[in-house]
Structure formats: structure tokens, C-alpha cells
């Protein structure tokens, strides 16, 4: 037991040390770029947000299944080869997410921030809401997955196969309904800087890959942490489902014309800025209240938005209660 604890503690310490060194290194290499783009004040905080957003993806249905891919991929290969394969798998994920960050930054040059943010919030909200209903068993919805590995990957060697599997499966996490991820994309689009888009995409990709590599490393050391995940999978799915319902409803509200303006007038938005002011944290942590363009030609009445938000939350609750009672009666 003491050996297992020592191994877990060593992996945890390595994770903390790596995170600090990695973020510091990226900041030192890209701070000049951020200053030239005029985002030097907010850039450090967004580096942390992009990394944390990547780490948090591990509990969502688009990233959690990857644990059950990377662990078998690297087990039974020996310490050096197993670790190398898991790192290459993570590098494939990072490559894909970095390209998406680059693409969003390029799109930000040709569209207004209001257009981009509204569209992203709406898409993310609907995706999160539908995934949440699916996780609770209220609807049947299969997420897009890669049930078959393309032949050009199957015919490669172990190392090349690991990297291309990461590249391929990295696409599965792009549609994840994580609000921090979409706020990150909105920030990237707002800067219109290809360098910032690529760097934050890279950091976010590393954040996604790190938990997967750690699970693989524990397996190589003889500790199969996936057993706990498998044993508690139903509980994790239920908790994730309710979380996605709340997040999805919030994002849907922000994705309808006039919804984000209502949110900026709520006690949550105002209270956050007041707390930041009292703590003395830098001004870039404020969530600014800005003038919105009416890009769609209409807006939902402000009085109707809270009722719509409440309905989005109440609907799955009543549906879940009715379904459980129906299942018990059967």
C-alpha cells in the first residue's frame, strides 16, 4: 500500500511541477507577441484559463472515453515505450487543438465579436444541453465517434500510430460543451492574432492531454486508475449530465439575441466584478459590460429571458422525475 501511495504522490508532484514550469515557459516565450497584439494585460490570465479548461475536459463525455483508449495503448509496452506512446498520443491531441485555435483567430479577423460569440454560445449551449439529456438517459444520442481506425493509421508503426490516433481523436473534443473552452475561443477570435490563437490552442491541448498521459503513466507503474472510473461511471455520467444541463441552459441564453445583455445585468455578473474590485485583483479579471451590436435584427425581450432560462432548467428536472417514477412502477 505504501508503494502505491508513493507512486501516486510522485505522479501528482510531477504534474504540479510540470504545470508550473510549462505555463511559465509558454508565458516567457509568447509575452512579447501578446504585447504587440495589445493584449499583454489579459494574456497571462487566459494562459491559465486555457490550461485549466483543458484539464477540466477529462470529466466530460468527449474526453473521458479517451482514457480507455490511451491506457490499453501504452500498457504492456515497457516503461520507456509505453510512456513514449502515451506522450505521442497527447502530442497528436495538441496538434489538432492548436490548429483549431489558429483557425478561430483567423476567423476573428473577418467577423465581429458579437457574431462570433453569439454563434459559439448557441452551438455550445445546444450541444451541452443535448449531451446532458443523453447522460441522464432521457434521450438516446450517440456522440460522433471513430469506431474504426483508418487503414493508413492501422498500417503504421506503434509510435506513428499513437500520434495519428491522437490527431484523429483530438477532433472528438472540439465540440465539448465546456464553457471555459468557448470563452477561450471568443477571446482568441476577439484578438484576431494568429500567434495568440495558436499559443492558447497549444496550451489548451496540453491541458487536455496531461490527465490522459497521467492515467497512462499510472497504468505503466502498475496502478490501473481506470477501474475506479469504470466502477463509478454511472455516478459520473449522472453528475456530468446535470452539470451539462445547467451549463447548456446558461450558454443557450447567452447565444440568443439579447440574452447576453440580460446576463450582464444580473447579480452574478455585477457581483463578480464587485468581488474582484474588493480583492484587489488585476482589472483584467473583470468581466466587462460592453455595447452590443444588433447583428440579427431582433432581440428577445429582457423580461422574457429569465423565464426561458428557468424553463430550460425545470424541463429536464420534471422529465427526469416522471421517468424515474415510470421506471419504478415497471
C-alpha positions, -999 to +999 in steps of 0.1 A: +000+000+000+028+024+009+044+018-025+012+026-043+008+058-023+044+067-031+038+062-068+006+082-068+023+110-048+052+111-072+029+114-102+009+142-085+041+161-077+053+157-112+020+171-125+022+202-103+058+208-112+052+203-149+022+227-149+042+255-132+072+251-155+051+247-186+029+278-181+060+299-171+078+288-202+049+295-226+044+329-210+081+338-213+081+328-250+049+345-260+046+376-238+062+398-265+037+386-290+008+394-266+022+429-261+024+436-298-012+424-301-023+448-274-034+420-250-005+420-226-027+426-196-052+398-201-030+373-218-014+357-186-048+350-171-060+335-203-030+312-204-041+298-170-077+296-181-068+277-213-048+252-193-074+247-166-101+244-193-081+216-209-077+198-176-114+200-168-123+183-201-114+149-185-148+147-168-168+154-200-182+127-223-159+138-252-126+133-234-133+107-206-136+078-231-102+085-244-088+072-211-100+038-221-081+041-254-047+055-243-043+032-213-046-001-232-025+015-260+005+021-237+002-009-213+023-039-218+049-020-239+075-015-213+082+017-193+101+037-220+080+026-250+047+029-231+054+064-219+066+074-254+034+062-270+012+080-244+032+112-250+029+109-288-009+103-284-010+135-263+011+154-289-015+144-315-043+159-295-022+191-290-016+194-328-053+193-336-064+218-309-036+242-319-048+242-355-084+250-343-071+279-322-053+291-353-085+288-374-106+307-349-081+335-347-082+338-385-120+338-385-118+366-359-102+389-385-133+388-408-162+387-384-174+409-355-170+397-319-208+397-313-214+375-343-188+350-332-197+349-295-234+346-302-229+317-326-204+299-304-226+303-273-257+290-291-239+260-306-221+251-274-253+255-254-274+233-276-246+207-276-242+207-239-280+206-233-285+176-256-254+158-241-268+164-206-302+149-215-284+119-230-262+114-199-294+114-178-309+087-200-338+110-211-329+107-248-308+085-269-280+103-285-247+088-298-218+112-299-198+111-331-170+086-326-143+068-345-154+032-343-129+023-370-094+035-372-085+044-408-062+020-426-034+045-431-031+046-393-035+009-387-007+001-410+018+024-392+043+015-365+034+018-328+048+053-324+034+068-356+000+051-349-001+066-314+005+101-328-021+099-356-046+084-332-042+115-310-046+137-341-078+119-352-094+117-317-085+153-309-114+163-332-138+145-308-131+170-281-137+202-301-175+201-297-172+196-259-197+218-241-172+233-217-180+270-211-143+279-204-133+264-238-159+286-257-150+317-237-114+310-247-123+307-284-143+340-281-112+357-266-090+343-294-114+355-321-115+389-305-078+393-306-076+382-343-040+372-336-028+340-352+001+337-328-022+341-297-047+317-312-020+290-318-003+295-284-036+293-264-047+264-285-014+247-278-017+253-240-053+241-240-043+210-259-016+203-234-042+206-206-064+180-223-035+156-228-020+158-194-047+138-175-047+112-202-009+108-200-011+106-162-036+078-163-013+060-188+017+066-166-001+052-135-010+021-156+026+017-167+036+018-130+011-009-122-018+012-109-049+009-130-069+040-121-095+033-148-111+007-125-124+034-103-137+053-133-154+022-146-169+013-112-183+048-107-192+055-144-229+058-138-225+083-110-201+103-131-225+103-160-254+115-138-233+143-122-219+153-156-254+152-171-268+177-146-238+199-149-242+200-187-279+208-183-271+239-162-241+249-184-261+243-216-290+264-204-267+292-195-249+291-228-282+289-248-294+321-230-261+338-239-265+326-275-299+342-282-301+378-293-304+399-262-296+371-238-261+381-230-272+417-223-297+403-197-269+382-181-247+414-178-275+430-157-278+401-133-264+399-098-240+372-109-222+394-134-223+425-112-213+406-081-183+391-097-169+424-107-176+438-072-157+409-056-128+414-080-127+451-070-127+443-033-099+417-035-076+440-054-070+415-082-059+430-116-085+447-137-083+421-164-102+397-142-133+419-145-159+407-169-166+439-188-201+453-197-199+464-233-222+478-260-238+450-281-245+452-318-279+440-331-264+418-357-295+396-362-320+425-365-341+415-334-336+408-297-356+387-272-374+409-246-353+412-215-383+403-193-387+370-211-351+358-208-352+347-171-384+327-177-368+310-207-337+302-185-360+288-157-379+267-183-347+252-197-337+241-161-372+229-150-380+209-181-353+181-176-360+180-138-397+172-143-389+148-172-363+130-150-387+127-120-415+114-142-392+089-159-379+076-126-414+071-113-423+053-145-393+030-142-401+022-106-437+013-115-425-011-141 
